[in-house]
Amino acid sequence: MARCPYLEYESRGAFFSQGDYYCDLCKKKLSEAEIKNKCNVDYGESYTDCPVYKNR
């Protein structure tokens, strides 16, 4: 599994499932689609195609 090193999780409650993922580079909350298709995929390294990651 290829996970972007800048993908962070911020807990909002007592349970682990209550929280949001955000990008530590661009400081924005990420959608489930962005996480699944770019930031934390089962194969490949799609996060390297992210313009924010390329320009870090």
N, C-alpha and C positions, 0 to 999 in steps of 0.2 A: 504494500500500500504506500502510495506516495502522498505525503502530507506536507503542505506548505509550512516551512518553519515559522512563518509569521501569523499563522492561524491560531488565535487565542480563544479561550472559552471564559465567559464571565457569568458566574452563577447569580441567579436572582432570587433563590428561595432555598428552602431546607432540603429539597430533593435535587439530585444531580441533573435530572432532566429539565429542571426549570432554569433556563438561562439562554444566552445568546452567544453565537460565534461572531467574532469581529476580526478585522485585519489590523495587525499591529503596525503595518506600514502606512496605510491610508486612514486608519482610525475610524472605519465605518462598519456598521452592522452588516452582516452578509445574509443573503437569502439562502434557503435550503438548496435551491437549484445551483447557486454559485459554489456552495460547499461541496455538493455531490459531484458536479461536473468540472470543477476547476481546482478547488483548494484541498480536497481530501478524496482522491479517486482510488479505485481498486488497482489500477495499473497505469503505467506511464507517469509522466511528470507534467501534467497540464498546467500546473501553477507557474511553470517557467514561461508560459505564453502571456501571462498577465502583464499589461503595460506598467503597472505600478511596481511589480517585482523586477522587471527588466531595468527600470530607471532608478532603482534604490540607491 
